[in-house]
Amino acid sequence: MKRERLVLIAVAGFAALAALMTWMMLGARRYRVEVCMEFGGRTACRTASGPTREEAVRTAADNACGLLASGMTESMRCSHSQPKSVRVLSAP
């Protein structure tokens, strides 16, 4: 009986931890944006989420630049350029 109780407590603790982590991760993603970047004559659009609009835009721009640029130097140049468009998909 003691072992069953210990297993039950461990399972409940794991479930509570998983629920807390899920809530924290989803709660932090309040802004969702689509960013289109143009670099080297090509355009790529990516969607990202983040706790602030700026972080969401930066993440989406970096993801789009990952498709457009080759190498660290081009990636940095692309990431530091202005987005072609930014569309807010959801905000608080």
C-alpha positions, 0 to 999 in steps of 0.5 A: 500500500505504501508503494502504491501511494508513492507512485500515485504522488509521483504521477500527480507531481509529474502531471502538475509539473507538465501542466505548469510548464505548458501554461507558462509556455503558452502564456508567454506567447501573446503576440503572433506575427507574420513577417516577410523579408526580402534579400538577394532578390528573393522573398520569404515569409514566416510566422512566429510568436513571442511575449512582445511584438518586437520579439515575435517580429525578430524571431519571424525575421530571423527564420525568414532570413534563414531561408534567404541567406547563406552564411553568417555574414549574409544572415546578419545583413538580412536580419538587420534589414527592414522587413518587407511586411509585418502582419499581426495575427494575434495580440492581447 
